[in-house]
Amino acid sequence: MAQVLEFKLPDLGEGLTEAEIVRWLVQVGDVVAVDQPVVEVETAKAMVEVPCPYGGVVTARYGEEGTELPVGSPLLTVAVGASASGTPGFGAAGLDASAFDAPAAGASATSGEDEGSGNVLVGYGTQAPPARRRRVRPPAPGAGPGGRSPGPSSGTDRGGADRPVANRAGATAPAASPADSPGGPPAVSSAASAGNLPAASADSSPGGLPAASAEGLPASEANIDAGPRADGPVAVISPLVRRLARENGVDLRALAGSGPDGLIMRADVEHAVRVGASAPAVARPEQSPAAAPVPAAPRASGTAAPRAGTRVPLKGIRGAVADKLSRSRREIPDATCWVDADATELMHARAAMNGAGGPKISLLALLARICTAALARFPELNSTVDMEAREVVRLDEVHLGFAAQTERGLVVPVVKGAHTRDAESLSAEFARLTEAARTGTLTPADLTGGTFTLNNYGVFGVDGSTPIINHPEAAMLGVGRIVPKPWVHEGELAVRQVVQLSLTFDHRVCDGGTAGGFLRYVADCVEQPAVLLRTL
């Protein structure tokens, strides 16, 4: 018989809690190999192709294109033959039925032979999942060491290992094997230790657990405690869920998660907030049919009804941008200062560099080089604030982000180690990241870890702006368009290339004197690029 394994949306890293299905790469009935990409998803960070760690035949898909799924939700199911890490018996011409007569994949997982798919996405791959825990029954009166009752047993004396025990659903199951030492956790069956269990049937036990069946979950597995615990780890993998619970005073240990394996989802916390849960346990929203829906709050008299219009969901990159900018405005006391600078000499220097041959140097690279030199003089602006510890953390490295407008929205790719790069290296890295942003191939690593942001809004044809700081950074330098303007140069009125520079900074990390000194140094380097030679 084939074993049907469920593949769930993995944790894509960087605190991402959900993803939108953009395009399915396989159909139901297709044969897939281990680590073959099966779906393309869009997160708040980037477009990602998700590989499947199982090899076999796709039996079901969950979610249509355009559907947004939380991390941990089922993506698809795969019928696996002899091994979960390969596809023996699956040929190009079709499915070899003999592959389904091999032992279940869970047996190989418990034997330690299955090393996993080798995939490195966070949340699955490389190793089998850890064994799930069972509730241990208290020892009966007169029980011997390890909770085993004395008495005869058939064959070799194994301490009563062959005697059944009752589970919560009223069924019976074999007691713990001799491997269950008195001080350690009880051993689990091979199907449980494999971590790849079939989907639950419609029949459930009184405790809300799937009923055991001959072909699926072993009866002893019904002892697994999926309800809220007073101790032990909380079944939460999303930092967003933890923060939402913390801000609203919800005790996560009192919640029963509605996600897979009791995982606490954002909907569980929001449900608890709506109903004002104060009981020791909160019923799962989809498992409480008796609960009446929460009525909408009555509109105050004189309040106008919402206007009709097109509603655009705040999700994906647009939602991530909204969350980050709102948090920045809410948490950071920012201030902005600006100055006009004569960029004529900078433009001449760039033209001379590019005229000397070799790779072209971009204007953004020269501005980035000026920024890293300025941050070396004013390290307060290359920092972040830890309010819990009430400390300003000055960072040793400069990872320079730059704002890039794409068809998917505003993204901020990050040039890692910008302080160690010259103008040529910076130009090459800016070009690579910009092209990746346009094609939607930026990875989450390309979009995180920034310590300072350079925002060239002059490409939109505007002179100035007061940018919002990219939380949790401490400052952002804005650059307007460079245009010919009347300017007093060497005591005479002349037409010069003028640019407006603006610096928005976190007033917690420094005062106006430091911010003004940083901006003045940047303007001096723009007006006289030779100033940079002092710091080289």
MARLUM-289180 format. One line per field, with one value per residue (C-alpha): x, y, z; residue number from 1. Coordinates in nm, 4 decimals, m for minus. Layout:
MARLUM-289180
east: (X	...);
north: (Y	...);
up: (Z	...);
n: (NUM	...);
END
This chain:
MARLUM-289180
east: (0.0000	0.1195	0.1681	0.0099	0.2272	0.1138	0.3520	0.2885	0.3938	0.7350	0.8764	1.0481	1.2578	1.2938	0.9760	0.7475	0.4128	0.2204	0.2594	0.0377	0.0191	0.1272	0.1557	0.1282	0.4112	0.2491	m0.0960	m0.2826	m0.1571	0.1887	0.4939	0.7350	1.0926	1.2535	1.3210	1.1380	0.9767	0.6009	0.4642	0.5714	0.4679	0.4978	0.5832	0.6213	0.9879	1.0212	0.8978	1.0057	0.9822	0.9019	1.0427	0.8702	1.0794	0.8906	0.8983	0.5815	0.2470	0.0587	m0.2839	m0.4233	m0.3473	m0.4700	m0.5386	m0.5949	m0.3608	m0.4040	m0.4892	m0.2923	m0.1905	m0.0308	0.2905	0.2106	m0.0973	m0.1167	0.0108	m0.0317	m0.0299	0.2004	0.1550	0.4982	0.6131	0.9128	1.0905	1.0004	1.3384	1.3181	1.0797	1.1618	0.8880	0.7877	0.8882	0.8422	0.5842	0.3630	0.3278	0.4632	0.2093	0.4749	0.6175	0.3079	0.3586	0.6817	0.6956	0.5692	0.8103	0.7633	0.9474	1.2622	1.2377	1.2475	1.5338	1.7501	1.8127	1.6080	1.8207	1.5495	1.5439	1.8460	1.6428	1.7487	1.4291	1.3456	1.0776	1.1455	1.4162	1.7447	1.6079	1.2882	1.0708	1.1170	0.9027	0.5697	0.5012	0.2326	0.0600	0.2109	m0.0413	0.0250	0.1441	m0.1235	m0.1112	0.1469	0.3185	0.6831	0.9673	0.8813	0.5069	0.4741	0.2465	0.3992	0.2499	0.3147	0.3514	0.3609	0.7017	0.9967	0.9255	0.9098	0.7567	0.4026	0.4895	0.2331	m0.0627	m0.2907	m0.3744	m0.6862	m0.6616	m0.8784	m1.1135	m1.1893	m0.9766	m0.6921	m0.3326	m0.0091	0.1662	0.5112	0.7899	1.0977	1.2750	1.0679	1.3108	1.1652	1.3345	1.2826	0.9896	0.7946	0.8835	0.6432	0.5426	0.7266	0.4448	0.4516	0.8280	0.8292	0.6250	0.4413	0.0943	m0.2051	m0.4814	m0.7325	m1.0651	m1.3990	m1.4617	m1.3109	m1.2748	m1.4548	m1.1356	m1.1240	m0.8494	m0.8740	m0.9981	m0.7447	m0.7807	m0.6173	m0.4519	m0.3662	m0.3010	m0.2071	m0.4404	m0.1639	m0.1242	m0.4624	m0.2862	m0.1191	m0.2265	m0.3309	m0.5098	m0.3746	m0.0980	m0.0122	0.3562	0.5865	0.6464	0.3715	0.2733	0.3573	0.6087	0.5139	0.6716	0.3796	0.1360	0.3456	0.3608	m0.0144	m0.0834	0.1599	0.0125	m0.3415	m0.2659	m0.3646	m0.2142	m0.0949	m0.0858	m0.4619	m0.5306	m0.5991	m0.4541	m0.6631	m0.3617	m0.1996	m0.0956	m0.2528	m0.0464	m0.1699	m0.2541	m0.3197	m0.6947	m0.6898	m0.5414	m0.7737	m1.0710	m0.9597	m0.9259	m1.2729	m1.4573	m1.2481	m1.1473	m1.0686	m1.1438	m0.8555	m0.9064	m1.0425	m1.2255	m1.0958	m1.3012	m1.3916	m1.4704	m1.7263	m2.0479	m2.2542	m2.0814	m2.2819	m2.1041	m1.9770	m2.2188	m2.0798	m2.0448	m2.3414	m2.2630	m2.2791	m2.5630	m2.4652	m2.1754	m2.1755	m2.1942	m1.8791	m1.8557	m1.8815	m1.5620	m1.3065	m1.1327	m0.7725	m0.6358	m0.3213	m0.1242	0.2047	0.4601	0.1949	0.0896	0.4496	0.5274	0.2154	0.3066	0.6684	0.5972	0.3172	0.5478	0.8188	0.5851	0.4473	0.7787	1.0440	1.0538	1.2009	1.3211	1.4378	1.7007	1.8015	2.0506	2.1082	2.4446	2.6301	2.6845	2.8666	3.2093	3.0671	2.9208	3.2562	3.4380	3.1998	3.2445	3.6236	3.6049	3.3891	3.6065	3.9155	3.7820	3.6711	3.3287	3.0967	3.0516	2.6952	2.5982	2.4247	2.7533	2.9351	2.6618	2.6830	3.0598	3.0032	2.7462	2.9795	3.2545	3.0099	2.8885	3.2479	3.2666	2.9189	2.8547	2.5516	2.3458	2.4449	2.2633	1.9378	1.7460	1.6702	1.3919	1.3528	1.7152	1.7022	2.0195	2.1384	2.3232	2.5919	2.6571	3.0051	2.9175	2.7313	2.4700	2.3351	1.9768	1.8454	1.4847	1.3766	1.0340	0.9118	0.5870	0.5253	0.5767	0.8540	1.1389	1.4657	1.7480	2.0541	2.4198	2.5982	2.9336	2.9024	3.1780	3.4306	3.3443	3.4860	3.2816	3.3256	3.2116	2.9171	2.8106	2.8137	2.6136	2.3570	2.3106	2.2649	2.0110	1.8198	1.7819	1.6703	1.4136	1.2716	1.2416	1.1042	1.3901	1.5162	1.5599	1.4617	1.8346	1.8653	1.5924	1.6886	1.9673	2.0016	2.1549	2.1157	1.9082	1.9849	1.6713	1.7166	1.3727	1.5198	1.4374	1.0717	1.1528	1.1085	1.3452	1.2883	1.1073	1.0877	1.1347	1.0098	1.2853	1.3094	1.2473	1.4523	1.7252	1.8114	1.8390	1.7760	1.9439	1.7209	1.8570	1.6492	1.6946	2.0087	1.9042	2.0672	1.9926	2.1283	2.4052	2.6656	2.9974	3.3261	3.1496	2.9658	2.6239	2.6446	2.4331	2.5309	2.4028	2.2170	2.0752	1.8734	1.9836	1.7574	1.8328	1.5590	1.6988	1.5859	1.6118	1.6737	2.0161	2.1499	2.0653	2.0491	2.4179	2.5235	2.2638	2.3622	2.7310	2.6598	2.4551	2.7090	2.9904	2.7858	2.7171	3.0879	3.1802	2.9184	3.0493	3.4174	3.4710	3.8364	3.7188	3.6793	4.0551	4.0970	3.9249	4.0717);
north: (0.0000	0.3523	0.5990	0.9404	1.2168	1.5711	1.8519	2.1783	2.5313	2.5589	2.8443	3.0554	3.2359	3.5978	3.5878	3.5357	3.3972	3.3618	3.3376	3.3754	3.1012	3.2556	2.9508	2.5756	2.3900	2.0436	1.8968	1.6237	1.2913	1.4216	1.2262	1.4446	1.3798	1.4668	1.8420	1.9190	2.2691	2.2234	2.5737	2.9343	3.1583	3.5284	3.6476	3.9950	3.9625	3.7897	3.5268	3.1771	2.8365	2.5801	2.2274	1.9162	1.6887	1.3752	1.1774	1.0164	1.0968	1.4182	1.3166	1.6553	2.0280	2.2811	2.6386	2.8010	3.0520	3.3840	3.2197	3.3337	3.0536	3.0745	2.8893	2.5317	2.4984	2.1931	2.2545	1.9118	1.5398	1.2859	0.9099	0.7681	0.4166	0.2355	0.5386	0.8939	1.0101	0.8620	0.7455	0.3829	0.2323	0.5645	0.5692	0.8127	0.5862	0.5738	0.4398	0.0987	m0.0540	m0.2712	0.0385	0.0645	m0.2866	m0.1886	m0.1160	0.2222	0.5098	0.5594	0.2355	0.3584	0.6830	0.5064	0.2861	0.5944	0.5209	0.8092	1.1206	1.3406	1.5269	1.7429	2.0567	2.3578	2.5642	2.6415	2.4115	2.0871	1.8801	1.7078	1.5119	1.3394	1.5389	1.4687	1.2027	1.3239	1.2865	1.0728	1.1294	0.8999	0.7251	0.7544	0.4287	0.2111	0.1234	m0.1429	m0.0791	m0.1656	0.0499	0.2443	0.2244	m0.1423	m0.3609	m0.6894	m1.0000	m1.2874	m1.2292	m1.4625	m1.5643	m1.3628	m1.1377	m0.7860	m0.6112	m0.6257	m0.4612	m0.6742	m0.5707	m0.3064	0.0244	0.2342	0.5539	0.8627	0.7487	0.4240	0.2107	m0.0090	0.0070	m0.1731	m0.0382	0.1202	m0.1050	m0.1949	0.1012	0.3273	0.3843	0.5011	0.8404	0.9011	0.9615	0.6642	0.5323	0.5970	0.3854	0.3957	0.5848	0.8523	0.8911	0.9333	1.2482	1.1949	1.0820	1.0373	1.2945	1.2542	1.0898	1.2558	1.0548	1.2162	1.1181	1.3097	1.5036	1.6403	1.4017	1.1946	0.8439	0.5662	0.3456	0.0281	0.2013	0.5348	0.6577	0.3870	0.3574	0.4477	0.7784	0.8849	0.9567	1.2601	1.5718	1.8332	2.0628	2.3611	2.2876	2.4543	2.3858	2.2920	2.4780	2.6835	2.5673	2.8956	2.9382	3.2894	3.5909	3.7954	3.5773	3.6094	3.9878	4.0113	3.8048	4.0079	4.3419	4.2281	4.0439	3.7000	3.3999	3.1668	2.8723	2.9060	2.8739	2.5598	2.6165	2.5625	2.4955	2.1642	1.9643	2.2248	2.5140	2.8485	3.0759	3.4483	3.3793	3.2054	3.5099	3.7501	3.5327	3.5443	3.9226	3.9648	3.7573	3.8779	3.5256	3.4823	3.1118	2.8651	2.7387	2.9005	2.6799	2.6699	2.9043	2.6382	2.3753	2.5739	2.5588	2.6489	2.9833	3.2690	3.5059	3.8247	4.1012	4.4116	4.7099	4.9465	5.2634	5.5754	5.8089	6.0685	5.8613	5.8414	5.4996	5.3744	5.5012	5.2585	5.1930	4.9407	4.7637	4.6568	4.4007	4.5006	4.1834	4.0717	4.3477	4.6201	4.4807	4.4419	4.8015	4.9245	4.7341	4.8491	5.2158	5.2248	5.0732	5.3237	5.6194	5.4688	5.3850	5.6203	5.9918	6.1062	6.4453	6.5693	6.8184	6.9076	7.1109	7.2098	7.1108	7.1923	6.8551	6.9912	6.8646	6.5226	6.4904	6.5906	6.3335	6.0579	6.1524	6.1393	5.7943	5.6528	5.8128	5.6349	5.2957	4.9932	4.9233	5.2209	5.3860	5.4780	5.7968	5.5876	5.4071	5.7383	5.8540	5.5207	5.5596	5.9049	5.7603	5.4899	5.7485	5.9728	5.6839	5.6104	5.9656	5.9619	5.6001	5.7057	5.6958	5.3374	5.1944	5.0599	5.1100	4.8296	4.9794	4.6715	4.7048	5.0856	5.0800	5.2218	4.9485	5.0924	4.8459	4.7515	4.6921	4.9003	4.7064	4.9706	4.9454	5.1393	5.1978	5.0458	5.0880	4.7767	4.6547	4.4574	4.7654	4.9340	4.7063	4.7825	4.5514	4.5527	4.5730	4.3706	4.5016	4.8305	4.9871	4.7382	4.8020	5.0551	5.2473	4.9792	4.6978	4.9052	4.9751	4.6047	4.5097	4.7846	4.6663	4.3028	4.3809	4.6266	4.3681	4.1064	4.3525	4.4149	4.0450	3.9557	3.7179	3.8887	3.6460	3.7209	3.7500	4.0279	4.2275	4.2040	4.3083	4.6731	4.9235	5.2471	5.3319	5.5510	5.6751	5.8292	5.9775	6.2111	5.9424	6.0434	6.4001	6.5569	6.7839	6.6842	6.4626	6.3712	5.9927	5.7528	5.5567	5.1909	5.0335	4.9284	5.1469	5.4892	5.7076	5.7453	5.9786	6.1116	6.2441	6.4606	6.5243	6.6996	6.9949	7.3144	7.6086	7.9578	7.9303	8.1624	8.0013	8.1643	8.4950	8.5016	8.3930	8.0817	7.7908	7.4826	7.1261	7.1448	6.8625	6.8658	6.6212	6.5319	6.3240	6.1721	6.0414	5.8790	6.1496	5.8841	5.7935	6.1476	6.5149	6.7677	6.8523	6.4998	6.4743	6.8145	6.7204	6.4023	6.5847	6.8666	6.6166	6.4425	6.7793	6.8729	6.5447	6.6075	6.9580	6.8617	6.4867	6.5263	6.5496	6.1720	6.1337	6.2372	5.9196	5.6723);
up: (0.0000	m0.0746	0.2050	0.1479	0.2947	0.3493	0.2558	0.4396	0.3517	0.5177	0.7192	0.4537	0.7133	0.8267	1.0347	0.7346	0.8436	0.5185	0.1429	m0.1635	m0.4239	m0.7539	m0.9796	m0.9378	m1.1099	m1.0825	m1.1381	m0.9496	m1.0856	m1.1771	m1.0643	m0.8656	m0.7606	m0.4285	m0.4000	m0.7243	m0.7168	m0.6986	m0.6414	m0.6780	m0.3883	m0.3182	0.0303	0.1683	0.0757	m0.2598	m0.5069	m0.4025	m0.5693	m0.2999	m0.3487	m0.2165	0.0083	m0.1035	m0.4256	m0.5580	m0.7172	m0.6366	m0.5040	m0.3966	m0.3996	m0.1459	m0.2490	m0.5842	m0.7453	m0.5674	m0.2350	0.0705	0.3084	0.6540	0.7265	0.8286	0.6081	0.3771	0.0238	m0.1340	m0.0635	m0.2274	m0.2538	m0.1719	m0.2557	m0.1069	0.0358	0.1232	m0.0047	m0.3535	m0.6214	m0.7050	m0.9154	m1.0732	m1.4380	m1.7201	m1.8781	m1.5704	m1.2173	m1.1221	m0.8863	m0.7240	m0.5608	m0.3428	m0.2036	m0.0316	0.3421	0.4520	0.4514	0.8216	0.8936	0.7270	0.9179	1.2534	1.1482	1.1020	0.7344	0.5954	0.6017	0.4574	0.1317	0.2026	0.1372	0.3396	0.3584	0.7185	0.8542	0.6688	0.5076	0.6018	0.8981	1.0035	1.2464	1.6172	1.7789	1.9134	2.2826	2.4430	2.7706	3.0323	3.2570	3.6302	3.7894	3.9419	4.3112	4.3685	4.0409	4.0117	3.8840	3.5731	3.6481	3.5431	3.7482	3.8662	3.7200	3.4808	3.1102	2.8163	2.6844	2.8004	3.0980	2.9529	3.2471	3.1095	2.7784	2.5933	2.8079	2.6505	2.8132	2.7568	2.5608	2.5846	2.3111	2.4897	2.2572	2.3654	2.2574	2.3432	2.6472	2.6333	2.5108	2.7201	2.5567	2.7817	3.0653	3.3993	3.3642	2.9947	2.7632	2.6315	2.2903	2.0058	1.7130	1.3833	1.2156	1.4839	1.4842	1.1082	1.1574	0.8297	0.9354	0.7041	0.7119	0.9947	0.9208	0.9745	1.2914	1.5964	1.9558	2.2310	2.2962	1.9437	1.8274	1.5087	1.5695	1.5127	1.2087	1.0855	0.7918	0.9503	1.3018	1.5559	1.8499	2.0930	1.9112	2.0457	2.3754	2.2215	2.4062	2.1497	2.3938	2.5861	2.8334	3.1590	3.0981	2.8118	2.4877	2.3275	1.9781	1.8046	1.5208	1.4114	1.5851	1.4549	1.6496	1.9655	1.9309	1.8664	2.1773	2.3872	2.2793	2.3561	2.6800	2.5502	2.7281	2.4515	2.6923	2.7320	2.3600	2.1606	1.8152	1.5031	1.2806	1.1954	1.5032	1.7312	1.5913	1.7224	1.4282	1.4052	1.3749	1.7145	1.8863	1.7048	1.8043	2.1680	2.1511	1.9987	2.2528	2.5453	2.6425	3.0098	3.0533	3.0940	2.7371	2.4255	2.1777	1.8260	1.6079	1.3514	1.6175	1.8160	1.6127	1.9164	1.9541	1.8079	1.5706	1.7265	1.6293	1.4673	1.6953	1.6601	1.4703	1.6792	1.5976	1.3438	1.2049	0.8274	0.6673	0.4892	0.1341	m0.1525	m0.3442	m0.4530	m0.1656	m0.2264	0.0226	0.2092	0.1515	0.0068	m0.0388	m0.0065	0.3304	0.4484	0.3532	0.5340	0.8511	0.8532	0.7825	1.0393	1.2993	1.2114	1.2599	1.5790	1.7482	1.6105	1.7031	1.3735	1.2600	0.9195	0.8130	0.4586	0.2567	m0.1053	m0.2520	m0.5721	m0.7407	m1.0456	m0.9375	m0.8469	m1.1965	m1.3466	m1.1329	m1.2438	m1.6087	m1.5663	m1.4022	m1.6785	m1.9458	m1.8158	m1.9268	m1.7291	m1.5746	m1.5532	m1.2153	m1.1250	m0.9462	m0.6793	m0.6121	m0.5566	m0.3176	m0.1371	m0.1030	0.0459	0.2893	0.4200	0.4745	0.6620	0.8797	0.9774	1.1135	1.2689	1.3820	1.5872	1.2674	1.1891	1.4882	1.6237	1.9477	2.1947	2.4059	2.6267	2.7372	2.6950	2.4881	2.1588	1.9690	1.7410	1.4618	1.3443	0.9783	0.7224	0.5261	0.2923	0.1731	m0.1240	m0.2185	m0.5510	m0.7095	m0.8915	m1.0448	m0.7249	m0.5086	m0.3134	m0.2056	m0.0269	m0.1386	0.0865	m0.0144	0.2510	0.3751	0.1856	0.3959	0.2517	m0.1158	m0.3586	m0.6153	m0.8820	m0.6523	m0.5323	m0.8923	m0.9766	m0.6672	m0.7223	m1.0815	m0.9731	m0.7029	m0.9211	m1.1973	m0.9441	m0.8078	m1.1555	m1.2326	m0.8894	m0.8048	m0.4903	m0.2026	0.1578	0.2380	m0.0228	0.1504	0.5165	0.7483	0.6428	0.8853	0.6826	0.3747	0.0751	m0.1023	m0.4472	m0.5101	m0.7709	m1.0305	m0.9869	m1.0864	m0.7414	m0.5537	m0.1937	0.0526	0.4195	0.4013	0.6674	0.8405	0.7466	1.0904	1.2875	1.1342	1.2737	0.9642	0.5917	0.3437	0.0667	m0.2639	m0.4968	m0.8664	m0.9917	m1.2063	m1.3368	m1.1079	m1.0469	m0.7871	m0.6453	m0.7346	m0.6361	m0.5760	m0.9064	m1.0193	m1.2347	m1.3523	m1.1532	m1.1052	m0.7715	m0.5610	m0.2400	0.0317	0.3254	0.6318	0.8452	1.1734	1.4961	1.7606	2.0262	1.8874	1.8462	1.8561	1.5761	1.6009	1.5052	1.2288	1.0943	1.1007	0.9047	0.6416	0.6099	0.5529	0.2815	0.1135	0.1291	m0.0425	m0.3114	m0.3730	m0.3477	m0.4054	m0.3112	0.0520	0.0395	m0.0003	0.3624	0.4827	0.2288);
n: (1	2	3	4	5	6	7	8	9	10	11	12	13	14	15	16	17	18	19	20	21	22	23	24	25	26	27	28	29	30	31	32	33	34	35	36	37	38	39	40	41	42	43	44	45	46	47	48	49	50	51	52	53	54	55	56	57	58	59	60	61	62	63	64	65	66	67	68	69	70	71	72	73	74	75	76	77	78	79	80	81	82	83	84	85	86	87	88	89	90	91	92	93	94	95	96	97	98	99	100	101	102	103	104	105	106	107	108	109	110	111	112	113	114	115	116	117	118	119	120	121	122	123	124	125	126	127	128	129	130	131	132	133	134	135	136	137	138	139	140	141	142	143	144	145	146	147	148	149	150	151	152	153	154	155	156	157	158	159	160	161	162	163	164	165	166	167	168	169	170	171	172	173	174	175	176	177	178	179	180	181	182	183	184	185	186	187	188	189	190	191	192	193	194	195	196	197	198	199	200	201	202	203	204	205	206	207	208	209	210	211	212	213	214	215	216	217	218	219	220	221	222	223	224	225	226	227	228	229	230	231	232	233	234	235	236	237	238	239	240	241	242	243	244	245	246	247	248	249	250	251	252	253	254	255	256	257	258	259	260	261	262	263	264	265	266	267	268	269	270	271	272	273	274	275	276	277	278	279	280	281	282	283	284	285	286	287	288	289	290	291	292	293	294	295	296	297	298	299	300	301	302	303	304	305	306	307	308	309	310	311	312	313	314	315	316	317	318	319	320	321	322	323	324	325	326	327	328	329	330	331	332	333	334	335	336	337	338	339	340	341	342	343	344	345	346	347	348	349	350	351	352	353	354	355	356	357	358	359	360	361	362	363	364	365	366	367	368	369	370	371	372	373	374	375	376	377	378	379	380	381	382	383	384	385	386	387	388	389	390	391	392	393	394	395	396	397	398	399	400	401	402	403	404	405	406	407	408	409	410	411	412	413	414	415	416	417	418	419	420	421	422	423	424	425	426	427	428	429	430	431	432	433	434	435	436	437	438	439	440	441	442	443	444	445	446	447	448	449	450	451	452	453	454	455	456	457	458	459	460	461	462	463	464	465	466	467	468	469	470	471	472	473	474	475	476	477	478	479	480	481	482	483	484	485	486	487	488	489	490	491	492	493	494	495	496	497	498	499	500	501	502	503	504	505	506	507	508	509	510	511	512	513	514	515	516	517	518	519	520	521	522	523	524	525	526	527	528	529	530	531	532	533	534	535	536);
END
